[in-house]
Amino acid sequence: VAYDSSNWFQILFQCFGSSWPKVLPFCILNTLSMVIFTLLRDHHIIDCSISGQAHTYGSVILSFLLVSRVNTAGQRYAESRGFIGVMYQETRE
């Protein structure tokens, strides 16, 4: 992808070779839904608040997923380290 590095506005909003066309509809939908929820809350039509306990459960789930990903990465590292060790041994013989 060729671009002019002095024109940062063109680089920021380019569509060719970018993820903007796929992501932009979700950004617009998210922004509109948040504006609607904020207006409903401010006019006391509906209360969309979330309790603190929900955030606690969410953080527990997030920490579990993070730890499992770190364990998987550690296992992959150990496995590849073993393969490299075997490769060095085979090349010495």
Steps between C-alpha positions, in 0.01 A plus 500: 500500500653828390424814701623852553650517851454877522121476467403336830128572451493288184689219674265508798182473293614279214269209416716293265706250695339602827261352751284817504224359273454198729530681834320828429142358504564349845644830625196689378262244652683513833499881505129519417406244765701685765336831406157339528580340837638828631191693392270240654695513827516880513125536443428233766317277253704187568790418731770312308758496779694189591567399858849476640460126542472456122838669460646262757376196308627647175846559644517142631412364156748733331780402737427129442518548123821699532668235716395221265644692201828555686517129588439407136777736386737349759422150379562599140831661598612188689399276210684709241803523729504121514479476121791741461704297750435182304592679177835613647573148624421349161721748316795426732485129428 
